[in-house]
Every structure is written in structure tokens, then in C-alpha cells.
Amino acid sequence: MQKNIKIININPAYTSKICHICDGFGTRNGENFICQCCQNRMNADVNAAHNIRKRKNIKEIDLYTNAKKVKQYYENLKK
């Protein structure tokens, strides 16, 4: 608050398992993330950080949405 930084709590479910570029499912192996859809390869924590930034704008996922519904949201994007 001293620096006028707004803090928003974000639901963390699947932030490290979703590609921030194409919203497809990927795999995390230690520090590495590989997207199964677009073959994006990057640091898993950086990918998760991008997803956290995007998540604040997704109205269907709030802080209390359970992980199953979060997964279903991303699965429905690919239909």
C-alpha cells in the first residue's frame, strides 16, 4: 500500500500446467514447461507467472473455483 501496488489474490490451479500462449495443456518437468499443443518450451515458473497475470481477467475462474472446474474451463476452450 505504501507504493500504491494493488494486490489481487488469484486462483493458482493449473497455472503451471497451461501454456500461456495457446491455453493448451502441457507438462512441467522441474524447471521446464513443454506445451503439448504448440510445442512452446520455457521456464515453468515464467509460464505460470504469465498465466497468473492472465487469470485476473478470466471471469469464469475466481479465487474459490475448484481445480476440476478450472481444468474444465481450459478443456472447453479447445472445443
C-alpha positions as CSV (number, residue, x, y, z in Angstrom):
1,M,0.0,0.0,0.0
2,Q,2.9,2.3,0.6
3,K,3.8,2.2,-3.1
4,N,0.2,2.1,-4.4
5,I,0.6,-1.5,-5.6
6,K,-2.8,-3.3,-5.8
7,I,-2.7,-6.9,-4.6
8,I,-5.2,-9.4,-6.2
9,N,-5.5,-13.0,-5.0
10,I,-5.6,-15.3,-8.0
11,N,-6.7,-19.0,-8.1
12,P,-3.4,-20.9,-8.8
13,A,-5.0,-24.1,-10.2
14,Y,-3.3,-25.2,-13.4
15,T,-1.2,-22.1,-13.8
16,S,1.9,-24.2,-14.2
17,K,0.2,-26.8,-16.5
18,I,-1.4,-24.5,-19.1
19,C,0.5,-22.8,-21.9
20,H,0.2,-19.1,-21.6
21,I,0.5,-18.7,-25.4
22,C,-2.2,-21.1,-26.7
23,D,-4.1,-22.1,-23.4
24,G,-3.3,-25.8,-24.2
25,F,-2.2,-28.4,-21.6
26,G,1.5,-29.0,-21.2
27,T,3.8,-30.8,-18.9
28,R,6.1,-29.5,-16.2
29,N,9.3,-31.3,-15.5
30,G,11.2,-29.5,-12.8
31,E,12.0,-26.1,-14.2
32,N,10.9,-26.8,-17.7
33,F,7.4,-26.5,-19.3
34,I,6.6,-28.0,-22.7
35,C,3.2,-27.4,-24.3
36,Q,1.7,-30.4,-26.0
37,C,-0.3,-28.2,-28.4
38,C,2.1,-25.6,-29.7
39,Q,5.4,-27.0,-28.5
40,N,6.2,-23.9,-26.5
41,R,9.2,-24.6,-24.3
42,M,10.1,-22.3,-21.5
43,N,10.8,-21.9,-17.8
44,A,7.8,-23.3,-15.9
45,D,7.7,-20.6,-13.3
46,V,7.8,-17.9,-16.0
47,N,5.0,-19.6,-17.9
48,A,3.0,-19.8,-14.6
49,A,3.6,-16.1,-14.0
50,H,2.2,-15.2,-17.4
51,N,-0.9,-17.4,-16.6
52,I,-1.3,-15.7,-13.2
53,R,-1.3,-12.3,-14.9
54,K,-3.9,-13.5,-17.5
55,R,-6.1,-15.2,-14.8
56,K,-7.2,-11.9,-13.2
57,N,-9.2,-11.2,-16.4
58,I,-10.9,-14.6,-16.6
59,K,-14.3,-14.0,-15.1
60,E,-15.2,-17.7,-15.0
61,I,-12.4,-18.5,-12.6
62,D,-12.4,-16.8,-9.2
63,L,-10.3,-17.5,-6.2
64,Y,-12.7,-20.2,-5.0
65,T,-13.3,-22.1,-8.2
66,N,-12.3,-25.7,-7.6
67,A,-9.5,-27.2,-9.7
68,K,-11.8,-29.6,-11.6
69,K,-13.8,-26.6,-12.9
70,V,-10.6,-24.7,-13.8
71,K,-9.4,-27.7,-15.8
72,Q,-12.9,-28.0,-17.5
73,Y,-12.7,-24.3,-18.4
74,Y,-9.4,-24.8,-20.3
75,E,-10.7,-28.1,-21.9
76,N,-13.7,-26.2,-23.2
77,L,-11.5,-23.6,-24.9
78,K,-10.2,-26.3,-27.2
79,K,-13.6,-27.5,-28.4
